[in-house]
Amino acid sequence: MELGATTVAESVVQQQYNQLAKIYDHRWRSYITKTLLFLQGWAKIQPSETVLDIACGTGEFERLLLEKYPQQAILGVDISSEMLSVAREKLKDYAALTLYQGSVTAIPVADESFDVVVCANAFHYFESPLAALAEMRRVLKPNGRVVILDWCKDFLFCRLYDVILSRLDPAHKQCYTQTQFHSFLTSSQFNIQAAERLRLNLVWGLMVTTAAKP
């Protein structure tokens, strides 16, 4: 299924990643591999669980899950049609996977549809973090969990990147400290279960949080 972007800000992200799609996996191979392998280990997704991946990009997290559990039921959502085209070709042999072009704030599924919602390396692009979290909460089953990995402003280089990208990259919105991010989660009526800050290398500092829908 495909829909166009719903806001001007999302259109900017869409255009940027449509242009990057064909070289994205190659350009960011090391970063993608390290962050998504970490996320896979952290999230501990079971084969019976239904999964929604927000900002799924070229489907690398889906590939990791499906190589382990080929029948895992996954919906991947991304704003970029070209990133999804790469994902569709890469994962064409997995019948349990559905890919959808659309906004994080308007996911076309019924309430309480998923056991797990994951979002990796994208939260800093969201124009309205609270609206995004509200939609994630809506589609989660009771006692379902959201697992979000993103840049962390508690690290010096991420603070510098946040300033630079805010001026130079129209797609970038803002990255957050762990405290700020957790305040979004608690105000969105999530219960934080586990959280960690980690340094991927000298440059990239990240935070990951698992939070449950009561």
MIDOSE-1310 file (N, C-alpha, C; in nm, 2 decimals, decimal comma, always signed):
residues 214
melg	+0,08/-0,12/+0,00/+0,00/+0,00/+0,00/+0,09/+0,12/+0,00; +0,04/+0,23/-0,07/+0,12/+0,35/-0,07/+0,03/+0,47/-0,06; +0,08/+0,57/+0,02/+0,02/+0,70/+0,03/+0,14/+0,80/+0,02; +0,11/+0,92/-0,02/+0,21/+1,03/-0,02/+0,23/+1,08/+0,12
attv	+0,33/+1,17/+0,14/+0,35/+1,23/+0,27/+0,23/+1,32/+0,31; +0,21/+1,33/+0,44/+0,09/+1,41/+0,48/+0,12/+1,55/+0,53; +0,25/+1,58/+0,55/+0,29/+1,72/+0,59/+0,41/+1,76/+0,51; +0,43/+1,89/+0,51/+0,55/+1,95/+0,44/+0,67/+1,89/+0,50
aesv	+0,68/+1,88/+0,63/+0,80/+1,82/+0,69/+0,83/+1,68/+0,64; +0,72/+1,60/+0,64/+0,74/+1,46/+0,59/+0,78/+1,46/+0,44; +0,73/+1,55/+0,37/+0,77/+1,56/+0,22/+0,92/+1,58/+0,21; +0,98/+1,66/+0,30/+1,12/+1,68/+0,29/+1,20/+1,55/+0,32
vqqq	+1,15/+1,48/+0,42/+1,22/+1,35/+0,46/+1,20/+1,26/+0,34; +1,08/+1,25/+0,29/+1,05/+1,16/+0,18/+1,14/+1,19/+0,06; +1,16/+1,31/+0,02/+1,24/+1,34/-0,10/+1,39/+1,31/-0,07; +1,43/+1,34/+0,05/+1,57/+1,31/+0,08/+1,60/+1,16/+0,07
ynql	+1,52/+1,08/+0,13/+1,54/+0,94/+0,13/+1,51/+0,87/+0,00; +1,42/+0,93/-0,08/+1,40/+0,87/-0,21/+1,53/+0,89/-0,29; +1,60/+1,00/-0,27/+1,73/+1,02/-0,34/+1,84/+0,93/-0,29; +1,84/+0,89/-0,16/+1,94/+0,81/-0,10/+1,92/+0,66/-0,11
akiy	+1,80/+0,62/-0,15/+1,76/+0,48/-0,14/+1,86/+0,38/-0,20; +1,90/+0,41/-0,32/+1,98/+0,31/-0,39/+2,12/+0,29/-0,33; +2,17/+0,40/-0,26/+2,31/+0,39/-0,20/+2,30/+0,38/-0,05; +2,18/+0,38/+0,01/+2,17/+0,39/+0,15/+2,24/+0,27/+0,22
dhrw	+2,21/+0,15/+0,18/+2,27/+0,03/+0,25/+2,42/+0,03/+0,24; +2,47/+0,07/+0,13/+2,62/+0,07/+0,11/+2,68/+0,18/+0,19; +2,63/+0,30/+0,19/+2,69/+0,41/+0,25/+2,69/+0,40/+0,40; +2,58/+0,34/+0,46/+2,57/+0,33/+0,60/+2,58/+0,19/+0,66
rsyi	+2,65/+0,10/+0,58/+2,65/-0,04/+0,62/+2,69/-0,07/+0,76; +2,81/-0,01/+0,80/+2,86/-0,04/+0,93/+2,76/+0,01/+1,04; +2,71/+0,13/+1,03/+2,62/+0,19/+1,13/+2,49/+0,10/+1,13; +2,44/+0,07/+1,02/+2,31/+0,00/+1,01/+2,33/-0,14/+1,08
tktl	+2,44/-0,21/+1,05/+2,46/-0,34/+1,10/+2,47/-0,34/+1,25; +2,56/-0,25/+1,30/+2,58/-0,24/+1,44/+2,46/-0,21/+1,52; +2,38/-0,10/+1,48/+2,27/-0,06/+1,55/+2,15/-0,16/+1,55; +2,13/-0,22/+1,43/+2,02/-0,31/+1,42/+2,04/-0,45/+1,48
lflq	+2,17/-0,49/+1,48/+2,20/-0,62/+1,55/+2,18/-0,59/+1,70; +2,23/-0,48/+1,75/+2,21/-0,44/+1,89/+2,06/-0,44/+1,92; +1,98/-0,38/+1,84/+1,83/-0,37/+1,86/+1,77/-0,50/+1,86; +1,81/-0,59/+1,77/+1,75/-0,72/+1,77/+1,78/-0,80/+1,90
gwak	+1,90/-0,79/+1,95/+1,93/-0,85/+2,08/+1,86/-0,79/+2,19; +1,84/-0,66/+2,19/+1,78/-0,59/+2,30/+1,63/-0,62/+2,30; +1,56/-0,62/+2,19/+1,42/-0,63/+2,18/+1,37/-0,77/+2,21; +1,45/-0,88/+2,19/+1,41/-1,01/+2,22/+1,27/-1,05/+2,16
iqps	+1,25/-1,02/+2,04/+1,12/-1,04/+1,97/+1,10/-1,19/+1,95; +0,98/-1,25/+2,00/+0,95/-1,39/+1,98/+0,88/-1,42/+1,85; +0,90/-1,54/+1,80/+0,85/-1,57/+1,66/+0,69/-1,56/+1,65; +0,63/-1,57/+1,77/+0,48/-1,56/+1,77/+0,43/-1,42/+1,77
etvl	+0,52/-1,32/+1,80/+0,47/-1,19/+1,81/+0,45/-1,12/+1,68; +0,35/-1,03/+1,67/+0,33/-0,95/+1,56/+0,41/-0,82/+1,58; +0,47/-0,77/+1,47/+0,57/-0,66/+1,48/+0,53/-0,55/+1,38; +0,54/-0,43/+1,43/+0,53/-0,31/+1,35/+0,66/-0,24/+1,35
diac	+0,73/-0,21/+1,24/+0,85/-0,14/+1,23/+0,83/+0,00/+1,17; +0,84/+0,10/+1,25/+0,82/+0,24/+1,21/+0,95/+0,29/+1,14; +0,94/+0,35/+1,03/+1,06/+0,40/+0,95/+1,15/+0,29/+0,92; +1,09/+0,19/+0,86/+1,16/+0,06/+0,83/+1,27/+0,07/+0,72
gtge	+1,27/+0,18/+0,64/+1,37/+0,20/+0,54/+1,38/+0,09/+0,44; +1,50/+0,04/+0,42/+1,53/-0,06/+0,32/+1,50/-0,20/+0,38; +1,44/-0,21/+0,49/+1,41/-0,34/+0,54/+1,51/-0,43/+0,61; +1,62/-0,36/+0,66/+1,73/-0,44/+0,72/+1,69/-0,50/+0,85
ferl	+1,61/-0,44/+0,93/+1,57/-0,50/+1,06/+1,47/-0,62/+1,02; +1,39/-0,60/+0,92/+1,30/-0,71/+0,88/+1,38/-0,83/+0,83; +1,49/-0,80/+0,76/+1,57/-0,91/+0,71/+1,63/-0,99/+0,83; +1,68/-0,92/+0,93/+1,74/-0,99/+1,05/+1,63/-1,08/+1,12
llek	+1,51/-1,02/+1,13/+1,41/-1,10/+1,20/+1,37/-1,22/+1,11; +1,35/-1,20/+0,98/+1,29/-1,30/+0,90/+1,40/-1,41/+0,86; +1,52/-1,38/+0,87/+1,62/-1,48/+0,85/+1,62/-1,58/+0,96; +1,58/-1,53/+1,08/+1,57/-1,62/+1,20/+1,44/-1,69/+1,20
ypqq	+1,33/-1,61/+1,18/+1,20/-1,67/+1,18/+1,12/-1,63/+1,06; +1,13/-1,71/+0,95/+1,07/-1,67/+0,82/+0,92/-1,64/+0,82; +0,85/-1,69/+0,92/+0,71/-1,67/+0,92/+0,66/-1,56/+1,02; +0,76/-1,48/+1,07/+0,73/-1,37/+1,16/+0,64/-1,27/+1,09
ailg	+0,53/-1,23/+1,15/+0,43/-1,14/+1,09/+0,48/-1,00/+1,12; +0,52/-0,93/+1,01/+0,58/-0,79/+1,03/+0,51/-0,70/+0,93; +0,48/-0,58/+0,98/+0,44/-0,47/+0,90/+0,55/-0,36/+0,91; +0,61/-0,32/+0,79/+0,71/-0,21/+0,79/+0,64/-0,09/+0,73
vdis	+0,66/+0,02/+0,79/+0,61/+0,15/+0,74/+0,72/+0,25/+0,72; +0,72/+0,32/+0,61/+0,82/+0,42/+0,59/+0,76/+0,53/+0,50; +0,81/+0,65/+0,51/+0,76/+0,76/+0,43/+0,82/+0,76/+0,29; +0,93/+0,69/+0,26/+0,99/+0,69/+0,13/+0,95/+0,57/+0,05
seml	+0,90/+0,60/-0,07/+0,86/+0,49/-0,16/+0,98/+0,42/-0,22; +1,09/+0,50/-0,24/+1,21/+0,44/-0,30/+1,28/+0,35/-0,20; +1,29/+0,39/-0,07/+1,34/+0,30/+0,03/+1,26/+0,17/+0,04; +1,13/+0,18/+0,03/+1,05/+0,06/+0,03/+1,06/-0,03/-0,09
svar	+1,09/+0,03/-0,20/+1,12/-0,04/-0,33/+1,24/-0,13/-0,31; +1,34/-0,08/-0,24/+1,46/-0,16/-0,21/+1,43/-0,27/-0,12; +1,35/-0,24/-0,02/+1,31/-0,34/+0,08/+1,22/-0,45/+0,02; +1,13/-0,41/-0,07/+1,05/-0,51/-0,14/+1,13/-0,61/-0,22
eklk	+1,23/-0,56/-0,29/+1,31/-0,65/-0,38/+1,40/-0,74/-0,29; +1,45/-0,68/-0,18/+1,54/-0,76/-0,09/+1,46/-0,87/-0,02; +1,33/-0,84/+0,01/+1,26/-0,94/+0,10/+1,14/-1,00/+0,03; +1,15/-1,01/-0,11/+1,04/-1,06/-0,19/+1,00/-1,20/-0,16
dyaa	+1,08/-1,28/-0,10/+1,05/-1,42/-0,07/+0,98/-1,44/+0,06; +0,95/-1,34/+0,14/+0,89/-1,36/+0,27/+0,75/-1,31/+0,26; +0,66/-1,41/+0,26/+0,51/-1,38/+0,25/+0,45/-1,32/+0,37; +0,51/-1,34/+0,49/+0,45/-1,28/+0,61/+0,48/-1,13/+0,63
ltly	+0,56/-1,07/+0,54/+0,60/-0,93/+0,55/+0,50/-0,85/+0,47; +0,46/-0,74/+0,53/+0,38/-0,63/+0,45/+0,46/-0,50/+0,47; +0,47/-0,43/+0,36/+0,53/-0,30/+0,36/+0,43/-0,19/+0,31; +0,44/-0,08/+0,38/+0,34/+0,03/+0,36/+0,41/+0,16/+0,36
qgsv	+0,37/+0,25/+0,26/+0,43/+0,38/+0,26/+0,33/+0,47/+0,33; +0,38/+0,54/+0,43/+0,29/+0,63/+0,50/+0,35/+0,70/+0,62; +0,27/+0,77/+0,70/+0,32/+0,85/+0,81/+0,31/+0,78/+0,94; +0,41/+0,81/+1,03/+0,40/+0,75/+1,16/+0,28/+0,79/+1,24
taip	+0,22/+0,90/+1,20/+0,10/+0,95/+1,28/-0,03/+0,91/+1,22; -0,03/+0,82/+1,11/-0,15/+0,77/+1,05/-0,13/+0,63/+0,99; -0,12/+0,54/+1,08/-0,09/+0,40/+1,04/-0,22/+0,33/+1,01; -0,24/+0,27/+0,89/-0,37/+0,22/+0,85/-0,40/+0,08/+0,90
vade	-0,40/+0,07/+1,03/-0,44/-0,06/+1,10/-0,53/-0,03/+1,21; -0,60/-0,14/+1,25/-0,70/-0,13/+1,36/-0,62/-0,11/+1,50; -0,70/-0,06/+1,59/-0,64/-0,04/+1,73/-0,60/-0,18/+1,78; -0,49/-0,18/+1,86/-0,45/-0,30/+1,93/-0,42/-0,42/+1,84
sfdv	-0,34/-0,39/+1,74/-0,30/-0,49/+1,63/-0,17/-0,56/+1,65; -0,08/-0,50/+1,73/+0,06/-0,55/+1,74/+0,11/-0,58/+1,88; +0,19/-0,68/+1,89/+0,26/-0,71/+2,01/+0,38/-0,62/+2,04; +0,45/-0,58/+1,93/+0,57/-0,50/+1,95/+0,57/-0,39/+1,84
vvca	+0,61/-0,27/+1,88/+0,64/-0,16/+1,78/+0,79/-0,13/+1,80; +0,86/-0,13/+1,69/+1,00/-0,09/+1,70/+1,02/+0,03/+1,61; +1,12/+0,11/+1,65/+1,16/+0,23/+1,57/+1,31/+0,25/+1,59; +1,39/+0,25/+1,48/+1,53/+0,26/+1,50/+1,58/+0,38/+1,42
nafh	+1,66/+0,46/+1,48/+1,73/+0,57/+1,41/+1,64/+0,67/+1,34; +1,52/+0,69/+1,39/+1,43/+0,78/+1,31/+1,36/+0,88/+1,40; +1,36/+0,87/+1,53/+1,28/+0,95/+1,62/+1,32/+1,10/+1,60; +1,44/+1,13/+1,57/+1,48/+1,27/+1,55/+1,43/+1,33/+1,43
yfes	+1,36/+1,26/+1,34/+1,30/+1,31/+1,22/+1,15/+1,35/+1,25; +1,09/+1,30/+1,35/+0,95/+1,32/+1,37/+0,92/+1,46/+1,41; +0,83/+1,52/+1,33/+0,78/+1,66/+1,36/+0,71/+1,67/+1,49; +0,63/+1,57/+1,52/+0,55/+1,57/+1,64/+0,57/+1,44/+1,72
plaa	+0,67/+1,44/+1,81/+0,70/+1,31/+1,88/+0,58/+1,26/+1,96; +0,50/+1,35/+2,02/+0,39/+1,30/+2,10/+0,28/+1,24/+2,01; +0,26/+1,30/+1,90/+0,16/+1,24/+1,80/+0,21/+1,10/+1,76; +0,34/+1,09/+1,73/+0,39/+0,96/+1,69/+0,38/+0,85/+1,80
laem	+0,41/+0,89/+1,92/+0,39/+0,80/+2,03/+0,25/+0,76/+2,05; +0,16/+0,85/+2,04/+0,01/+0,83/+2,05/-0,03/+0,72/+1,95; +0,02/+0,73/+1,83/-0,02/+0,64/+1,73/+0,04/+0,50/+1,75; +0,16/+0,50/+1,80/+0,22/+0,37/+1,84/+0,14/+0,31/+1,95
rrvl	+0,10/+0,38/+2,05/+0,03/+0,33/+2,16/-0,11/+0,28/+2,11; -0,17/+0,35/+2,02/-0,30/+0,31/+1,97/-0,30/+0,17/+1,90; -0,19/+0,14/+1,83/-0,19/+0,01/+1,75/-0,13/-0,10/+1,83; -0,08/-0,07/+1,95/-0,03/-0,18/+2,04/-0,14/-0,25/+2,11
kpng	-0,13/-0,38/+2,13/-0,22/-0,46/+2,21/-0,19/-0,42/+2,36; -0,29/-0,45/+2,45/-0,26/-0,43/+2,59/-0,14/-0,51/+2,63; -0,06/-0,45/+2,71/+0,07/-0,51/+2,76/+0,17/-0,53/+2,64; +0,14/-0,47/+2,53/+0,24/-0,47/+2,42/+0,35/-0,37/+2,45
rvvi	+0,46/-0,38/+2,38/+0,57/-0,29/+2,41/+0,62/-0,22/+2,29; +0,67/-0,10/+2,31/+0,74/-0,02/+2,21/+0,89/-0,02/+2,24; +0,97/-0,04/+2,14/+1,12/-0,04/+2,15/+1,18/+0,06/+2,06; +1,24/+0,17/+2,11/+1,29/+0,28/+2,03/+1,44/+0,30/+2,06
ldwc	+1,51/+0,30/+1,95/+1,65/+0,33/+1,95/+1,68/+0,46/+1,87; +1,75/+0,55/+1,93/+1,78/+0,68/+1,85/+1,90/+0,74/+1,91; +1,95/+0,85/+1,84/+2,06/+0,93/+1,89/+2,02/+0,99/+2,02; +2,13/+1,01/+2,10/+2,11/+1,06/+2,24/+2,19/+1,19/+2,26
kdfl	+2,12/+1,29/+2,29/+2,18/+1,43/+2,31/+2,26/+1,44/+2,43; +2,26/+1,33/+2,52/+2,35/+1,33/+2,63/+2,50/+1,32/+2,59; +2,53/+1,28/+2,47/+2,66/+1,26/+2,42/+2,70/+1,39/+2,34; +2,83/+1,43/+2,36/+2,88/+1,56/+2,31/+2,86/+1,56/+2,16
fcrl	+2,90/+1,46/+2,09/+2,90/+1,46/+1,94/+2,75/+1,47/+1,89; +2,66/+1,41/+1,96/+2,52/+1,42/+1,92/+2,47/+1,56/+1,94; +2,51/+1,62/+2,05/+2,47/+1,76/+2,07/+2,52/+1,85/+1,95; +2,65/+1,83/+1,91/+2,71/+1,90/+1,80/+2,63/+1,87/+1,67
ydvi	+2,61/+1,75/+1,64/+2,53/+1,71/+1,52/+2,40/+1,77/+1,52; +2,33/+1,77/+1,64/+2,20/+1,83/+1,65/+2,20/+1,98/+1,60; +2,30/+2,05/+1,65/+2,31/+2,19/+1,61/+2,34/+2,21/+1,46; +2,43/+2,13/+1,41/+2,47/+2,14/+1,27/+2,36/+2,10/+1,18
lsrl	+2,29/+1,99/+1,21/+2,19/+1,94/+1,12/+2,06/+2,02/+1,13; +2,04/+2,08/+1,24/+1,92/+2,17/+1,25/+1,94/+2,29/+1,16; +2,06/+2,33/+1,13/+2,09/+2,44/+1,04/+2,10/+2,40/+0,89; +2,15/+2,28/+0,87/+2,19/+2,24/+0,73/+2,10/+2,13/+0,67
dpah	+2,03/+2,06/+0,75/+1,95/+1,95/+0,70/+1,80/+1,97/+0,73; +1,72/+2,01/+0,63/+1,58/+2,04/+0,65/+1,50/+1,92/+0,70; +1,55/+1,80/+0,68/+1,47/+1,68/+0,73/+1,49/+1,66/+0,88; +1,60/+1,70/+0,93/+1,63/+1,68/+1,07/+1,54/+1,77/+1,16
kqcy	+1,48/+1,72/+1,26/+1,40/+1,80/+1,36/+1,48/+1,82/+1,49; +1,50/+1,72/+1,57/+1,57/+1,74/+1,69/+1,60/+1,60/+1,75; +1,72/+1,59/+1,81/+1,74/+1,47/+1,90/+1,73/+1,52/+2,04; +1,72/+1,42/+2,13/+1,68/+1,45/+2,27/+1,77/+1,38/+2,37
tqtq	+1,77/+1,43/+2,49/+1,84/+1,36/+2,60/+1,75/+1,25/+2,64; +1,81/+1,15/+2,72/+1,73/+1,04/+2,76/+1,62/+1,09/+2,85; +1,64/+1,19/+2,94/+1,54/+1,24/+3,02/+1,42/+1,30/+2,94; +1,46/+1,38/+2,84/+1,35/+1,43/+2,76/+1,27/+1,32/+2,69
fhsf	+1,34/+1,22/+2,64/+1,27/+1,12/+2,57/+1,18/+1,04/+2,66; +1,23/+1,01/+2,78/+1,15/+0,94/+2,88/+1,02/+1,02/+2,92; +1,04/+1,15/+2,92/+0,92/+1,23/+2,96/+0,81/+1,22/+2,85; +0,86/+1,21/+2,72/+0,76/+1,19/+2,62/+0,68/+1,06/+2,64
ltss	+0,76/+0,95/+2,67/+0,70/+0,82/+2,69/+0,60/+0,82/+2,81; +0,64/+0,87/+2,92/+0,55/+0,87/+3,04/+0,43/+0,96/+3,02; +0,44/+1,07/+2,95/+0,33/+1,16/+2,92/+0,24/+1,10/+2,82; +0,29/+1,00/+2,74/+0,21/+0,93/+2,65/+0,15/+0,80/+2,71
qfni	+0,16/+0,79/+2,84/+0,10/+0,67/+2,91/+0,17/+0,54/+2,88; +0,30/+0,54/+2,86/+0,38/+0,42/+2,86/+0,45/+0,40/+2,99; +0,47/+0,28/+3,03/+0,55/+0,24/+3,15/+0,69/+0,20/+3,10; +0,79/+0,27/+3,14/+0,93/+0,23/+3,10/+0,97/+0,11/+3,17
qaae	+1,02/+0,01/+3,09/+1,06/-0,12/+3,15/+1,21/-0,13/+3,15; +1,28/-0,08/+3,05/+1,43/-0,10/+3,05/+1,48/+0,02/+2,96; +1,60/+0,06/+2,99/+1,66/+0,17/+2,92/+1,81/+0,17/+2,93; +1,88/+0,22/+2,83/+2,02/+0,22/+2,83/+2,07/+0,32/+2,74
rlrl	+2,18/+0,39/+2,78/+2,26/+0,47/+2,69/+2,39/+0,40/+2,65; +2,43/+0,41/+2,52/+2,54/+0,34/+2,47/+2,62/+0,42/+2,37; +2,75/+0,40/+2,36/+2,83/+0,46/+2,26/+2,86/+0,36/+2,15; +2,82/+0,38/+2,03/+2,84/+0,29/+1,92/+2,99/+0,30/+1,88
nlvw	+3,04/+0,42/+1,88/+3,19/+0,44/+1,86/+3,22/+0,57/+1,91; +3,33/+0,63/+1,87/+3,37/+0,76/+1,92/+3,27/+0,87/+1,89; +3,20/+0,86/+1,78/+3,11/+0,96/+1,73/+2,97/+0,94/+1,78; +2,91/+0,82/+1,76/+2,77/+0,80/+1,78/+2,73/+0,76/+1,92
glmv	+2,65/+0,84/+1,99/+2,59/+0,80/+2,11/+2,44/+0,78/+2,10; +2,40/+0,67/+2,15/+2,26/+0,62/+2,13/+2,19/+0,60/+2,26; +2,06/+0,59/+2,26/+1,98/+0,55/+2,37/+1,87/+0,45/+2,32; +1,84/+0,35/+2,40/+1,74/+0,26/+2,37/+1,64/+0,24/+2,49
ttaa	+1,52/+0,23/+2,46/+1,42/+0,22/+2,57/+1,31/+0,12/+2,52; +1,27/+0,03/+2,62/+1,15/-0,05/+2,60/+1,05/+0,00/+2,70; +0,93/+0,02/+2,65/+0,82/+0,07/+2,73/+0,69/+0,00/+2,70; +0,61/-0,03/+2,80/+0,49/-0,11/+2,78/+0,37/-0,02/+2,79
kp	+0,27/-0,07/+2,71/+0,13/-0,01/+2,72/+0,06/-0,09/+2,83; +0,01/-0,02/+2,93/-0,06/-0,09/+3,04/-0,19/-0,15/+2,99
